[in-house]
């Protein structure tokens, strides 16, 4: 038992929490936790209203399986959202659509009257539904506090709760004058509520299953003793299944078209990829919700069997029965969450429709044309604020005077069926080019008439009358013929109304010639993927219009600064000179888009029409132009692809060219070096030869020295020439490696032998460190000996007397690593890479007098590369380390 | 500023969120569910018999439901671009 005051305080705290979340989310828009797809997916759960929370449980306890279609219908449709909703989101984004009415009416020629009709339909369907939520809030409030319902509005706590909700919605729902803007604050609050209502029902479910009863099977065992249990948990034959299926279809369309679903799924979609998360997450959410309905409903029946209680409120009555105030209040808050999230989103989206599709286009456009931006913005948001209050009050009145007697379930389903009347026009907009305005409107009106007489009159007429009278009676008798005996009333009316609606829509559409403007939008809707990049090009308009006139209109709504910014962006996008005076079709569509979010698409069109003069175009012309522009788009795409290919090609060519130039320069350098290298010994030989030839009186020992010089220099010459030829062969892959399994340490020893006397001469200490697990590796032994000798020879040259050379063998992963370290002068850092170049040494003759061909390291590098390894030099401590890395297994044994 | 900049800047956001072929897998799943819950098929499970101790039709409905969640989850995660 809880006092009214305490519960009201709890509600206030809860609402304050929502305000806080909305406030934080508005402030931290870019933060990741706000931008994640689960917020979007959770906000879709605005679908689960008080009807789910209380009504479904009532249905499950009394009507059996009929509680399921409300959830089965959506899950059948949701996977297809990947196609349907993605396209609707795109269409809405490029056209700045801000409500269901805009979406449908824009497709049918941007018609003001159609958007007004849709708005009225939504009002008729949704206002009672909002009333239903208020009813749930009020009834559960009194149930929890165990106070009687108050007849006086001013003393009814529900009144104040509802007013607070209205304040919340009107504050956060109208923050942006552009209604197509995303309302992150509201959506985050809704997502939180969706989470909480699920969480609370899980708590209740667990409470019922494990506290009130002894587990799920206990409930099941006991409940199955009810005589009607079996019947309630099977279809009542083919008739039951038929009803069940039609109900699935009703809710399947509702999940796409209900204004609050359209608002959360389409208008508030920030990223297309969020839809993907929703596709699996939302059915999961519904599944968890639904699983608990069964035990709560049957548990409730077991507890309250024979007592006169409303099964719709089992979820509150059960914890109350066990005197558990905490869970009672949590369940109440869960129900409150589901009610107020529905009220908030519905009120916001309806207020946008009322302002943008009803009040502004039919009353205030003339006034707006004369006002400035500040006043217009204020007026527009005020209209929406008042609409929200008006709607909530209207719904409140509805609850007070009409639906007190009826159940949650029936009012909800009736509103689904009325909304479903929009389905032919809605899905036609997405898939059918030829659907026409007249067909859609007439079909819709006919469907509504059937709903009115079939559902609304019987629902509310009997609130005040006990039986049909007079004309009404005659009429119902006349239509007796159409009674489908195996369907209950709601599926029956759904069937007839949708049949007539769709029939009229399709037949009238194909029997009349289409309108060019309508067809224009039809093409844009159906082929949205083709036009998405430059949708302004897809808008066809011919006539005379001046930029200055349109700009004047824009400024009245956007203000001077924003208008100029927008125009600058437009000019950049389409590469238009800012001095251009006449406006083309693209600019007209662009301007309409700028206004659309503020005053609705139809009003935007009317305003722009007022300052431009359009020439008539025939439908045929429109189709031709569209065909052309479609071709252009594909052609453009192809051109872009081709030019990209060309660009790639020219890049390849220029890089190849650069390589060639480098190669050429290298060749020149190489030739220079070769000439230089060859000249040195030749000069020596020649001068020795000259002296020997000129002077016969040279002493024998000097003569011998000269002759020896000639021999060594000739040897060096042939060494250089051999090396050059060898290197050339290596580079051209003319030397095949004979890869065999060899012992690396033995190979090293073989390489060391011929030079050991040199080492001893210089008194150098040479040592090996062996960290190998295995000794057998694959390589070409002769080349490896050559490699070792080259590196060691190089090391010898640069090691001072009494220095150290240390060779370390190790393994890492699949590589054999050989490090040869020698003490001596460091290599200048910038030269570390260059020492493997041919004749590196010769360019740095100031460092050291050349000995050897200067090709040793270049050859070493080639040899290592031929073994698919690499070699590098680095300065380490007191000397230089050469690191050779070789793969243990060589697959490519050919020299490149 | 925001309200018209994003109108122009969505260009880099236009690419398909999924390949057509994988998109169609989900649409086929949708049709599959339609068939699974349609009259001839769902009536097959409309019996008073019990499976795992629960009414057959309930087990069937929730199993199909669960399966559809798993299938769509797998398709979406596997072909995420």
Interface residues (C-beta under 8 A of the other chain):
Chain A: X65 X68 X72 X75 X76 X77 X78 X79 X80 X82 X83 X86 X90 X93 X94 X96 X176 X178 X180 X181 X217 X220 X230 X233 X234 X235 X238 X241 X242 X244 X245 X248 X271 X272 X273 X275 X276 X277 X279 X280 X283 X284 X287 X291 X294 X529 X532 X533 X562 X565 X566 X569 X570 X573 X593 X594 X597
Chain B: X1 X2 X3 X4 X5 X7 X8 X10 X11 X13 X14 X16 X17 X18 X23 X26 X27 X29 X30 X33 X34 X37 X38 X39 X42 X43 X46 X47 X48 X53 X54 X55 X57 X58 X61 X62 X65 X66 X68 X69 X72 X73 X76 X80
